């Protein structure tokens, strides 16, 4: 369940959030609601195979996701046009920290994670569920890593935040990152462009 919940977050918050939806949710509450509905459905689908008794915690994750994203909308409106890379990176990291904290609280509440032995529990879970661990890594490589790199590069070079609305072919970029990662993992370095 530990890997499944983090995987659900990455899939719902990144892979299934197309560009228009990201712009819509940054402008309107309807967009936040649609995005949160997608995250909720994915979280539910990822939790069901493991434990139907976890559903109250799935609801907790989904409602807090909606509240966290909705709370950002007034801030987005106030900061529209501000191109401060450090501020935007900080907001992005804080948003993800809150989402991950909510997931951790749900996992502790659901009995899947013991706070005192969290590190060992997570490492044991990764070792016991290799396929889910690989899926989690690929989900992380798909968008979150790219966003962090974009923020760091733009912040260091331009001193401003990247304009993600100009990005095209999001899914082509995801596929490229997945292919390069696969080639590296398989030792096929000659195939990496």
C-alpha positions as a Python dict, from the first residue, in 0.01 Angstrom:
ca = {
    (1, 'X'): (0, 0, 0),
    (2, 'X'): (290, 238, 73),
    (3, 'X'): (424, 233, -282),
    (4, 'X'): (74, 227, -430),
    (5, 'X'): (-28, 551, -257),
    (6, 'X'): (284, 740, -365),
    (7, 'X'): (249, 597, -715),
    (8, 'X'): (-116, 707, -724),
    (9, 'X'): (-9, 1059, -632),
    (10, 'X'): (255, 1076, -906),
    (11, 'X'): (22, 932, -1169),
    (12, 'X'): (-273, 1154, -1075),
    (13, 'X'): (-81, 1473, -1004),
    (14, 'X'): (162, 1454, -1297),
    (15, 'X'): (113, 1191, -1564),
    (16, 'X'): (-265, 1236, -1596),
    (17, 'X'): (-255, 1614, -1558),
    (18, 'X'): (-237, 1738, -1914),
    (19, 'X'): (-125, 2094, -1989),
    (20, 'X'): (-472, 2244, -2033),
    (21, 'X'): (-587, 2094, -1703),
    (22, 'X'): (-282, 2237, -1524),
    (23, 'X'): (-361, 2584, -1660),
    (24, 'X'): (-733, 2543, -1584),
    (25, 'X'): (-670, 2441, -1222),
    (26, 'X'): (-438, 2740, -1174),
    (27, 'X'): (-722, 2975, -1279),
    (28, 'X'): (-1056, 2824, -1173),
    (29, 'X'): (-1204, 2615, -895),
    (30, 'X'): (-1372, 2393, -1157),
    (31, 'X'): (-1027, 2297, -1283),
    (32, 'X'): (-913, 2221, -927),
    (33, 'X'): (-1223, 2005, -880),
    (34, 'X'): (-1168, 1810, -1205),
    (35, 'X'): (-801, 1757, -1121),
    (36, 'X'): (-890, 1643, -768),
    (37, 'X'): (-1153, 1407, -907),
    (38, 'X'): (-889, 1246, -1131),
    (39, 'X'): (-645, 1215, -838),
    (40, 'X'): (-927, 1068, -626),
    (41, 'X'): (-1019, 804, -884),
    (42, 'X'): (-656, 704, -933),
    (43, 'X'): (-597, 686, -557),
    (44, 'X'): (-907, 469, -517),
    (45, 'X'): (-804, 240, -804),
    (46, 'X'): (-454, 198, -660),
    (47, 'X'): (-585, 127, -307),
    (48, 'X'): (-860, -124, -391),
    (49, 'X'): (-635, -420, -483),
    (50, 'X'): (-458, -395, -148),
    (51, 'X'): (-719, -318, 117),
    (52, 'X'): (-1081, -204, 92),
    (53, 'X'): (-1061, -110, 462),
    (54, 'X'): (-826, 173, 365),
    (55, 'X'): (-1111, 361, 192),
    (56, 'X'): (-1162, 616, 475),
    (57, 'X'): (-796, 708, 440),
    (58, 'X'): (-835, 729, 61),
    (59, 'X'): (-1116, 978, 123),
    (60, 'X'): (-887, 1169, 362),
    (61, 'X'): (-614, 1187, 95),
    (62, 'X'): (-860, 1298, -173),
    (63, 'X'): (-1035, 1567, 33),
    (64, 'X'): (-706, 1714, 154),
    (65, 'X'): (-570, 1710, -203),
    (66, 'X'): (-871, 1915, -310),
    (67, 'X'): (-830, 2156, -17),
    (68, 'X'): (-455, 2201, -69),
    (69, 'X'): (-493, 2270, -441),
    (70, 'X'): (-797, 2496, -389),
    (71, 'X'): (-611, 2696, -124),
    (72, 'X'): (-343, 2779, -382),
    (73, 'X'): (-586, 2937, -630),
    (74, 'X'): (-611, 3280, -457),
    (75, 'X'): (-231, 3283, -427),
    (76, 'X'): (-198, 3197, -797),
    (77, 'X'): (-425, 3489, -885),
    (78, 'X'): (-229, 3731, -667),
    (79, 'X'): (107, 3618, -803),
    (80, 'X'): (1, 3601, -1169),
    (81, 'X'): (284, 3733, -1381),
    (82, 'X'): (545, 3711, -1105),
    (83, 'X'): (850, 3537, -1250),
    (84, 'X'): (1046, 3467, -932),
    (85, 'X'): (1204, 3126, -980),
    (86, 'X'): (1282, 3074, -612),
    (87, 'X'): (930, 3167, -502),
    (88, 'X'): (772, 2933, -757),
    (89, 'X'): (1013, 2651, -671),
    (90, 'X'): (936, 2701, -303),
    (91, 'X'): (562, 2689, -372),
    (92, 'X'): (604, 2373, -580),
    (93, 'X'): (815, 2201, -313),
    (94, 'X'): (578, 2306, -33),
    (95, 'X'): (280, 2174, -230),
    (96, 'X'): (447, 1838, -279),
    (97, 'X'): (564, 1826, 84),
    (98, 'X'): (206, 1879, 202),
    (99, 'X'): (71, 1610, -34),
    (100, 'X'): (337, 1360, 72),
    (101, 'X'): (280, 1441, 441),
    (102, 'X'): (-92, 1374, 398),
    (103, 'X'): (-15, 1039, 234),
    (104, 'X'): (224, 949, 518),
    (105, 'X'): (-39, 1043, 779),
    (106, 'X'): (-294, 824, 597),
    (107, 'X'): (-50, 532, 582),
    (108, 'X'): (24, 567, 954),
    (109, 'X'): (-349, 595, 1031),
    (110, 'X'): (-425, 293, 815),
    (111, 'X'): (-161, 86, 994),
    (112, 'X'): (73, 50, 696),
    (113, 'X'): (349, 268, 833),
    (114, 'X'): (493, 291, 1181),
    (115, 'X'): (644, 635, 1236),
    (116, 'X'): (917, 497, 1462),
    (117, 'X'): (1031, 249, 1199),
    (118, 'X'): (930, 439, 886),
    (119, 'X'): (1264, 413, 706),
    (120, 'X'): (1304, 40, 761),
    (121, 'X'): (938, -22, 671),
    (122, 'X'): (971, 170, 345),
    (123, 'X'): (1298, -3, 253),
    (124, 'X'): (1145, -345, 326),
    (125, 'X'): (842, -254, 115),
    (126, 'X'): (1065, -149, -176),
    (127, 'X'): (1264, -473, -152),
    (128, 'X'): (952, -688, -135),
    (129, 'X'): (771, -514, -422),
    (130, 'X'): (1027, -472, -697),
    (131, 'X'): (777, -416, -979),
    (132, 'X'): (590, -145, -790),
    (133, 'X'): (923, 13, -697),
    (134, 'X'): (1022, 28, -1065),
    (135, 'X'): (682, 175, -1155),
    (136, 'X'): (725, 437, -882),
    (137, 'X'): (1070, 526, -1017),
    (138, 'X'): (939, 559, -1373),
    (139, 'X'): (648, 773, -1251),
    (140, 'X'): (893, 998, -1067),
    (141, 'X'): (1112, 1026, -1377),
    (142, 'X'): (811, 1110, -1596),
    (143, 'X'): (741, 1463, -1468),
    (144, 'X'): (850, 1552, -1111),
    (145, 'X'): (1220, 1513, -1190),
    (146, 'X'): (1183, 1716, -1510),
    (147, 'X'): (1001, 1994, -1322),
    (148, 'X'): (1274, 2009, -1057),
    (149, 'X'): (1545, 2023, -1324),
    (150, 'X'): (1356, 2297, -1511),
    (151, 'X'): (1321, 2506, -1195),
    (152, 'X'): (1688, 2464, -1107),
    (153, 'X'): (1817, 2539, -1457),
    (154, 'X'): (1592, 2841, -1510),
    (155, 'X'): (1660, 2967, -1159),
    (156, 'X'): (2036, 2942, -1199),
    (157, 'X'): (2060, 3069, -1556),
    (158, 'X'): (1770, 3311, -1596),
    (159, 'X'): (1687, 3390, -1234),
    (160, 'X'): (1321, 3331, -1316),
    (161, 'X'): (1069, 3050, -1315),
    (162, 'X'): (1017, 2839, -1626),
    (163, 'X'): (704, 2904, -1828),
    (164, 'X'): (545, 2561, -1838),
    (165, 'X'): (260, 2691, -2055),
    (166, 'X'): (507, 2707, -2347),
    (167, 'X'): (598, 2339, -2315),
    (168, 'X'): (473, 2118, -2593),
    (169, 'X'): (451, 1743, -2633),
    (170, 'X'): (451, 1662, -2262),
    (171, 'X'): (389, 1294, -2329),
    (172, 'X'): (665, 1276, -2592),
    (173, 'X'): (903, 1410, -2327),
    (174, 'X'): (780, 1149, -2079),
    (175, 'X'): (834, 873, -2333),
    (176, 'X'): (1186, 1001, -2408),
    (177, 'X'): (1276, 1003, -2037),
    (178, 'X'): (1135, 650, -1994),
    (179, 'X'): (1328, 520, -2296),
    (180, 'X'): (1656, 679, -2187),
    (181, 'X'): (1612, 541, -1835),
    (182, 'X'): (1538, 194, -1973),
    (183, 'X'): (1845, 203, -2198),
    (184, 'X'): (2066, 309, -1906),
    (185, 'X'): (1921, 41, -1674),
    (186, 'X'): (1979, -223, -1943),
    (187, 'X'): (2333, -99, -2007),
    (188, 'X'): (2256, 6, -2365),
    (189, 'X'): (2446, 334, -2345),
    (190, 'X'): (2499, 353, -2722),
    (191, 'X'): (2123, 396, -2766),
    (192, 'X'): (2113, 703, -2542),
    (193, 'X'): (2117, 1018, -2758),
}
